[in-house]
């Protein structure tokens, strides 16, 4: 679900996974909350669509996966 807008080491539609990892390092619950209720954080990026239709446990698993991902 993330690969339409994010790639690991460069900008696509959204910031790279590496940037997300730096922002949310050791905070998967904060990333999961952002996934559910995304807001526009940067003027040079599109606003991420809210993913609040995903169950909380799915969002947390997704956040943990993104934070642990290595190229």
Buried (B, 14 or more C-beta within 10 A) or exposed (E): EBEEBBBBEEEEEBBBBBBBBEBBEEEBEEBBBBBBEBEEEEEEEEEBEEBEEBEEEBBBBBBBEBBEEEE
